[in-house]
Amino acid sequence: MKTQRVLVVDDNKDFADVFCDILRTNNYKADSCYSGEQALSLLSSDEYDVVFLDIRMPRMNGVETLKEIRKDNSEIMVVIMTGYSVDELVHKALEEKASEIIYKPFEIDKVLALLKNSSD
């Protein structure tokens, strides 16, 4: 079984880096970046299985980034992360075919289960 490649996109650098560290500890290949533009650049040059994408970021938000990702890759699993329970952006993300929505702060066990299920 190949190791899943995961990209974590969040403008909160500390959050993104710690999340990646946790994923690596659990045997995932994980990279972090801090903007939608950076994510699109990485996705155009590298292959990822799953993207964890913060919904609220400056310049290019998660929904705009998701829209761009879907233009080139309809199969990749994109998990939207948000700290807001009721949010117009969440509805838009679902319309743009987000794979999942997870709410911060989330339990890492649930995230790991989500990743495991996506690879089965």
C-alpha positions in Angstrom: 0.0 0.0 0.0 1.4 3.4 -1.0 1.8 6.2 1.5 -0.8 8.9 1.1 0.5 12.3 0.2 -1.3 15.1 2.1 -1.2 18.8 1.6 -2.3 21.1 4.4 -3.2 24.6 3.4 -3.8 27.2 6.2 -2.8 30.8 6.6 -2.1 30.0 10.3 1.5 28.8 9.7 1.8 27.2 13.2 -1.4 25.2 12.8 -0.4 24.0 9.3 3.1 22.9 10.4 1.9 21.1 13.6 -0.9 19.4 11.6 1.8 18.2 9.1 4.0 17.0 11.9 1.1 14.9 13.4 0.4 13.4 9.9 4.1 12.5 9.4 4.2 10.9 12.8 1.3 8.8 11.6 3.1 7.7 8.4 1.7 10.1 5.9 3.8 12.2 3.6 2.6 15.7 4.4 3.5 19.2 3.2 2.2 22.5 4.4 1.7 25.8 2.6 0.0 29.0 3.7 -2.1 30.3 0.9 -4.4 29.2 -1.9 -1.9 30.4 -4.5 0.9 28.3 -3.0 -1.4 25.3 -2.9 -2.3 25.6 -6.6 1.4 25.9 -7.4 2.3 22.8 -5.4 -0.6 20.8 -6.9 0.4 21.7 -10.4 3.9 20.4 -9.9 3.3 17.5 -7.4 0.8 14.7 -6.9 -1.3 14.7 -3.7 -4.0 12.3 -2.6 -5.7 14.6 0.0 -5.8 18.3 0.5 -6.8 19.9 3.9 -7.9 23.4 3.0 -8.7 26.2 5.4 -11.9 28.0 4.2 -10.9 31.5 5.4 -7.6 32.8 4.1 -6.5 36.2 2.8 -6.5 37.0 -0.9 -7.7 33.6 -2.2 -10.1 31.9 0.2 -10.7 28.1 0.4 -13.7 28.1 -1.9 -11.9 30.0 -4.6 -8.9 27.6 -4.2 -11.2 24.6 -4.3 -12.8 25.8 -7.5 -9.4 26.0 -9.1 -8.3 22.6 -7.9 -11.5 21.1 -9.3 -10.8 22.5 -12.7 -7.7 20.3 -13.0 -8.5 17.5 -10.6 -12.0 16.3 -9.9 -10.8 13.1 -8.1 -8.6 14.5 -5.4 -10.1 14.4 -1.9 -10.4 18.0 -0.6 -11.3 18.4 3.0 -12.4 21.9 4.0 -11.4 23.1 7.5 -13.3 25.8 9.3 -13.6 27.3 12.7 -17.1 28.7 11.9 -20.2 26.5 12.3 -22.6 28.4 10.1 -20.9 30.0 7.2 -22.0 30.9 3.7 -18.5 29.8 2.5 -19.3 26.2 3.8 -22.4 26.0 1.6 -20.4 27.3 -1.4 -17.6 24.7 -0.7 -20.2 21.9 -0.7 -21.5 23.3 -4.0 -18.0 23.1 -5.4 -17.8 19.4 -4.4 -15.7 19.6 -1.2 -15.2 16.0 -0.1 -15.7 16.7 3.6 -16.1 19.6 6.0 -14.3 19.4 9.4 -14.6 22.0 12.1 -11.7 23.3 14.1 -10.7 22.4 16.7 -10.9 18.8 15.5 -9.9 15.6 17.0 -6.9 14.1 15.2 -8.3 10.6 15.6 -11.3 11.6 13.4 -9.0 13.1 10.8 -6.8 9.9 10.8 -9.9 7.8 10.4 -11.0 10.0 7.5 -7.6 9.5 5.8 -7.7 5.8 6.4 -11.2 5.4 4.9 -10.2 7.5 1.9 -7.3 5.1 1.1 -9.4 1.9 1.4 
